[in-house]
Amino acid sequence: MIFFLLIGFLISCSADKPSSDKQESASGKATEAAGDTLQVDVSIDFVTGQFDFRSHDDFVRVDPEYANKEIYLHRKAYEAYKAMVDSAENDGISFTLISGTRNFNYQKSIWDRKWSNSTAGSDMQKALGILEYSSMPMTSRHHWGTEVDLNDLNNTYFENGQGKKEYEWLKAHANDFGFYQPYTSKDLNGRTGYNEEKWHWSYLPLARHYLAYYNNHVSNADITGFKGAELAKEIDMVKNYVNGISLKIKQQSN
């Protein structure tokens, strides 16, 4: 009799387990499996940049040895970034982090400044002009602490001399450390959205989970709080820009 009661109890416990690896907590956060050991805490506020990265437990300030100003990254991305930079140094290649985490307010200050300075004839032309290289707030991968901008914010720098050597090193080795270039040439596989950014590299082991959560929880209608935000739906920001990433990253994210 005891044996059958024990079997019934084990079956009952098994049935109570969630079938998904994502569970909503009381705070509205979700924890998603990200490999065998990495767990990702994510929420709508997080993926849309509405938090203070300076006080967030998962974020750390980058040591001045690796950056040209005060910059924060997700601690997991920072660990991988340091390993990549140290490896590059052994090959005679130097990288300096010139931009990392940018939350909603940080991105809004960039967007609003460019909006005010634009001389375009219409609001749509203003938005599309800014979107060549800068994200609308709530839509930037830089919100996540997984993105690094390296050495120079001009593609031409990476096309000649030392800059070309740096870019060739990244293409050959960055993937080994989990970093991928999200905004490659738009001529390749019909990528939409931002222009090519040879300086921008994304720590995919984290970023792919944040993008998946974003796509499941955020729509164009949610993008708000800054000048021109009402254009997000017409532009289709989520499809054309948030997901306007390289085919290689899309394949790695499946």
N, C-alpha and C positions, 0 to 999 in steps of 0.2 A: 504493500500500500504506500509506504514512504517513497519507494522507488518511483511509482507513477506520479505522486505529488511533485517530486523533484523534477521529473521530465516536464510536467505541465508548467512549472515555474520558469524553467529555462526557455521554453517556447514562448511564454508570455513576454519575458524580457527581450527576446530577440525581436518579437513583433513590434515592440515599442521603440526600437531604434529607428532613426530617420533614414530614409533611403538615399537622401542627398547628402553631399559633403558640405553643404552650406546651411547654417542654422541662423535664423534671425534671433537676436537677443532682445532683452527688454529695452535696451537703449536704441534699438533700430539698426545696430551694426550687424554685419555678417562675417563669419569666419569661413574662409574658403581654403581648401587644400591647395598647396602650391608645391607639389613634389613630395618627397618622402618626409622631409623634416621642416620645410618652411611653411608657416601658417601666415595668412594675410588677413589682417583686420581692415575692413573696408566699409564705407557708408556713402550715402549720397553726398553729404557735406564734404567728405574727404575727396571723392573723385572730381567734385566741382570746385575744389580749392577753398572752401569756406571754413578754414581753421587756421590757427596760428602755429606755423611750423617751428617757431623758436621755442615753444613750450610743449610741443607734441613729443610723447615718449619715444616714438619711432624715428625721430629726426635728430641729427647731430650736426654741429658746426664743422665745416671742413677746415682742417689745419692750414694755416697760411702757407705752409710749404707746397700745398697743392692748388692754391687759388689766389686770385689777384685782388680779392675783396672779401667781405663777410658773405659767405654762402653756406647754405644748409642743404643736406641731402638725406634721403632715407638711409638709415644706418646700414642696411644690407647692400644698397647700391654703392654707398661710400666704401665699404670693405672691398667690393669688387673693383671699384674705380682705383683705389690705392694699389691694388695688386696689378692692374693693367698699366698704370703709370710707372710703377717700379720696374715692370718687365720691359717697357719701352725704353726706360733709361739705360738698361743693360744693352740695348741695341743702338744707343746714341740718339734716341728720339725723346724730345721733351714735350710734355703737355701741361698746360695751365688751365684750370677751370675758370671760365669767365662768367658763367651763369648756371644756376642750379634750380632749386625750388623757388617757384613763384606762386603764391596763393592768389585767391580771387582779388584782393585789394591791390596786390603788387601788379598783377596783370591788368587790372582796371586802370591803374595810373598810366601804364604804357599805352593802352588802347585810347583812353580819353585824351591824352596828349597828342597822339597821332591824329585822332579825329578832329581835334580843334585846329591843328596845323594844316590839315588837308585843304587843298584848293579845288578838289573835284567838284563837278557840276551838280551832282545829286548824292543823296545819302547812300544809295546803292553803290555808286562809283567810289565813294569814300570807303565803304566797308570792304569792297573787293580789292581796293588798292592796299589797305592795311593788311588784309588777309594774304597778301603775297608772301609775307614773312612773319606776321604777328597774329596770335590767336585772339579770338574773342574770350573775355573772361568766362569761366565755367567750362571752357572747352579745351584748355591747354594741357598737354601731357606734363608740362613743367609743374602743374599742381601736385603731382604725385611723388616728387622727390626722386624720380627714377631717371631724369633726363640731365645730360651734361652737354654744355656748349664749350668747345675747346679752342683755345688759341686765337681765333679771329672769326668775326661774323661776316666774312665775305668769301664767296666761293672762289674768287680769283686768287686769293692767298694760297689756296690748296691746289692750284693748278700749275705752279712753277716753284723751282728752287726747294728750299727747306720745307715749305708748306706742302708741296707735292709728296715729299718723302714721308711726312707725317700722315697724310691721307692714305698713302699706299700701305703704311704700316697698319693703320686702323682697318683697312679693308682686309688685310691678311690675318690680323690677330685679334681684333676687338671681339669677334664672336666667341673666341675661346674664353673670354671673361664675362660673357653674357650681354655684351653691348652690340646693338644693331643700329644702323642708320635708318631712321623712319622715313625721312623725306629725301628719297633718291630722285633722279631725273624723272620728270613726268612723262617723258617719251617712252620710258620703260613700262610695258604692260598697262599703259593707259592710266597711270596713277592720277588721282584728282587732288585738289586742295592746294596746299602751300607749295611754293617753289622749292627747288632743291636746296638742302642745307647740309653742306659737307661737314660742318662743324658740330652738328647735333647728333648725339648718340644716346640710345635708350637702353636701360637695363631691363631686358625682356623678362627675366624670371619673375619680376614683380609686375612690370607694366602690362604684361598680357592679361593678368588677372584683373587689374584695375580697368582695363579696356573692356573686358567681358562684363564686368559689373556695370560699368557706365552704359553699355549698350542695352543691358537688361532693365535699367532703372531711370535713365535720363532721356528725355526727348527734346526736340527743338523748342517746344512750348515752355520748357522749364528754364531756358536760357534767358536771363533777365538781369536788370540792375545796372545797366550802363548805356551810354549813348549808342543808338543804332541796334539795340538788342532785338527790337521788333522785326529786324530783317533776317533773324536766324532761321525762321521757318522757310522763307522764300529761297534763301541760299541753300537750305538743307545742310546745316552745319554738321550734324551728327554723321550723316552719310558721306558728305563730300570732303570734310576737313578732319573731324575726329577719327574717321576711318579712312582718310586719304593717306594711307601709309604704304610702305613698300610691300610688294608681293612676298618677299622673303620673310618679313615679320608676320604677315597674315598666315603663311604656311606654318611658321613656328608656333603660332598661337592656337592652331586647331588641335 
